[in-house]
Amino acid sequence: MIRLTDVHKSFGSNHVLRGLDLEVGRGESMVVIGGSGTGKSVILKCILGLLTLDGGRIEIDGAHVRRAGREAMLARFGMLFQGAALFDSLPVWQNVAFRLLRGELKRPRAEARDIAVGKLRRVGLGPEVADRYPAELSGGMQKRVGLARAIAAEPDIIFFDEPTTGLDPIMAGVINDLIREIVTEMGATAVTITHDMTSVRAIADRVAMLHRGKIRWVGPAAEIDGADDPYLTQFVHGRAEGPIETLR
């Protein structure tokens, strides 16, 4: 469903992606792990066309991202942003239905609201939440609203950017379970970026480790604990000693 081939991206002298190769199968839940500042978010921005590649090629369902119609391509994506990234000035239902109220996916207002309430229900929030504003919700509820927005347009591909950041362990577990359930129900292709190993084990079919601008290791989630790659082992077990440089 997604193929990145020899992808390069730099910001001045900072070479972030250095010939990255990665494939994500249709209906697969891929989790990309790696330290802070290694370029995990840059991968998502490149796939979405928000950043121009310095070299390489990205294909979505066999179509070159640069040549595909951008609006049609973006309509296939849903995204759960880090920190939920809700619009403070809009009530919850309009946040969820944001894409359904404008552009190519526009629906009648009443229909968009009904869809939003249904998606809120799917993530465990009742209809009474629909007319509240984000500031009236807890962090966990805001994250659920963000998840409802990500699935509102029934996307083929969903990106999750650090989905459990800022949540307590119990709510993080709830969000992880919801992501796994929803991705499976929808048959969507999912790419998650995180450094939370609990999330990795809960939602990944396969795991890819990013280090120094390339995929260092990729394989089934069940194999991460037994893998013999020293970089992966250090990261997974959170060890200070190892080949990954740490600030002291």
C-alpha positions in Angstrom: 0.0 0.0 0.0 2.9 2.3 0.8 6.4 2.1 -0.6 9.3 4.4 0.1 12.4 3.8 -2.0 15.8 5.5 -1.4 14.1 8.5 0.2 16.3 11.5 1.2 15.4 14.6 3.1 17.7 17.2 4.5 17.2 20.6 6.3 20.3 22.5 5.4 23.2 20.5 6.7 21.0 18.3 8.8 20.5 15.1 6.8 17.4 13.5 8.3 16.5 10.7 5.9 19.4 9.1 4.1 18.2 6.6 1.6 15.3 5.2 3.5 13.5 2.1 2.2 10.2 0.9 3.7 7.1 -1.0 2.6 3.8 -1.2 4.4 1.3 -3.8 3.2 -2.4 -3.3 2.6 -4.3 -3.7 5.9 -1.1 -3.9 7.9 -0.4 -2.0 11.1 3.2 -0.8 10.9 4.9 1.0 13.8 8.0 3.0 13.3 10.2 3.4 16.4 13.3 5.4 17.0 14.7 8.1 19.3 13.5 11.7 19.5 14.7 13.8 16.6 15.5 10.8 14.3 13.0 11.8 11.6 9.9 9.7 12.4 7.5 12.6 11.8 9.4 13.6 8.7 8.5 10.2 7.1 4.8 11.0 7.6 5.1 14.5 6.2 7.0 13.2 3.2 4.3 10.6 2.5 1.6 13.2 2.7 3.5 15.5 0.4 3.9 18.2 3.0 7.6 18.1 2.5 9.4 17.8 -0.9 11.9 15.0 -1.2 15.5 15.7 -2.0 15.7 12.3 -3.7 13.9 8.9 -3.9 10.3 7.9 -4.6 7.1 7.4 -2.6 4.2 5.3 -4.0 0.7 5.0 -2.5 -1.2 2.0 -3.9 1.2 1.9 -6.8 0.8 5.6 -7.7 3.8 8.0 -7.5 2.9 10.6 -4.9 4.3 13.5 -6.9 2.1 12.6 -9.9 -1.1 11.5 -8.1 -3.9 14.1 -7.7 -3.1 15.5 -4.3 -6.7 16.2 -3.1 -7.8 12.7 -4.1 -4.8 11.2 -2.5 -5.2 13.1 0.8 -8.9 12.1 0.9 -7.7 8.5 1.5 -5.9 9.5 4.7 -6.9 9.9 8.3 -4.5 11.2 11.0 -4.4 11.3 14.7 -2.1 14.1 15.7 0.2 14.2 18.7 -1.7 16.1 21.4 -5.0 15.6 19.4 -4.7 19.1 17.8 -8.3 20.0 18.0 -9.8 23.3 16.9 -10.6 25.2 20.2 -13.2 27.4 18.6 -15.3 24.5 17.2 -17.6 22.2 19.1 -16.5 18.6 19.3 -18.8 17.3 16.6 -17.5 19.9 14.1 -14.0 18.9 15.0 -14.9 15.2 14.2 -16.7 16.2 11.0 -14.2 18.8 9.9 -13.5 17.1 6.5 -17.1 16.3 6.0 -18.1 19.9 6.1 -15.9 21.1 3.3 -14.0 20.1 0.2 -14.5 16.9 -1.9 -15.9 15.0 1.0 -18.6 17.6 1.9 -21.8 16.2 3.3 -25.0 18.0 4.3 -24.6 19.5 7.8 -27.1 17.2 9.5 -25.6 14.1 7.9 -22.1 15.2 8.9 -23.3 15.6 12.5 -24.9 12.2 12.6 -21.6 10.6 11.3 -19.7 12.5 13.9 -21.9 11.3 16.8 -21.6 7.8 15.5 -17.8 8.0 15.4 -17.8 9.5 18.9 -19.8 6.6 20.1 -17.3 4.2 18.5 -14.5 5.7 20.6 -16.6 5.5 23.8 -18.0 9.0 24.0 -21.7 9.7 24.3 -23.8 12.2 22.2 -23.8 14.7 25.0 -20.1 15.3 24.2 -20.9 16.5 20.7 -21.7 20.1 21.6 -19.0 20.6 24.1 -15.7 22.4 23.3 -12.3 20.8 23.5 -11.4 22.9 26.6 -14.2 21.2 28.5 -12.7 17.7 27.9 -10.0 15.8 29.7 -6.8 14.9 27.8 -8.0 11.4 27.3 -11.3 12.5 25.9 -9.6 14.9 23.6 -7.5 12.1 22.3 -10.6 10.0 21.6 -12.1 13.0 19.7 -9.0 13.1 17.6 -9.3 9.4 16.9 -13.0 9.9 15.9 -11.9 12.6 13.5 -9.2 10.4 12.0 -11.8 7.8 11.1 -14.8 10.0 10.3 -14.2 9.8 6.5 -13.6 6.1 6.5 -10.0 6.4 5.3 -7.9 3.6 3.6 -4.8 4.7 5.5 -4.5 6.1 9.0 -1.4 7.8 10.6 -1.0 7.9 14.3 1.6 10.4 15.6 2.7 9.5 19.2 -0.9 8.5 20.1 -0.3 8.0 23.8 1.9 11.0 24.6 0.7 12.9 27.7 -1.7 10.2 28.8 -1.6 8.2 32.0 -0.9 4.4 31.7 -4.6 3.4 32.0 -5.8 5.9 29.3 -2.9 5.0 27.1 -4.0 1.4 27.3 -7.5 2.4 26.3 -6.3 4.4 23.3 -4.0 1.5 22.2 -6.9 -0.9 22.4 -9.2 1.4 20.4 -6.6 1.9 17.7 -6.1 -1.9 17.4 -9.8 -2.6 17.3 -10.7 0.2 14.8 -7.8 -0.5 12.4 -8.8 -4.2 12.3 -12.5 -3.4 11.9 -11.9 -0.9 9.0 -9.3 -3.1 7.3 -7.2 0.1 7.1 -3.5 0.4 6.5 -1.9 2.0 9.6 1.4 3.7 10.3 2.2 4.7 13.8 5.3 6.6 15.0 6.1 6.2 18.7 8.8 5.5 21.2 6.3 3.9 23.7 7.1 0.2 23.6 3.7 -0.6 25.3 2.0 0.9 22.3 4.3 -1.0 19.9 3.3 -4.3 21.5 -0.4 -3.5 21.5 -0.9 -2.3 18.0 1.9 -3.4 15.7 1.8 -6.2 13.1 5.3 -5.2 12.1 7.9 -2.9 13.5 10.5 -0.8 11.7 13.4 0.9 13.6 14.7 4.2 12.3 18.3 5.1 13.1 20.6 7.6 11.4 18.2 8.2 8.5 17.6 4.6 7.5 15.5 1.7 8.6 17.9 -0.3 10.8 15.6 -3.3 11.5 12.2 -4.4 10.3 10.2 -7.4 11.3 7.2 -8.9 13.1 6.3 -7.3 16.4 6.6 -10.7 18.0 10.3 -10.8 17.2 11.5 -7.5 18.7 12.4 -9.0 22.1 14.4 -11.8 20.6 16.1 -9.9 17.8 19.9 -9.9 17.8 20.3 -6.3 16.4 22.2 -4.4 19.1 20.5 -1.0 18.2 17.0 -2.5 18.4 17.9 -4.3 21.6 19.2 -1.2 23.3 16.1 0.8 22.3 13.5 -1.8 23.2 15.0 -2.4 26.6 15.9 1.3 27.3 19.5 0.7 28.0 21.9 3.6 28.4 24.8 1.5 27.2 25.0 0.4 23.6 25.7 1.6 20.0 23.0 4.3 20.1 24.7 7.6 21.3 23.2 9.1 24.4 23.8 12.6 25.9 25.5 12.4 29.2 
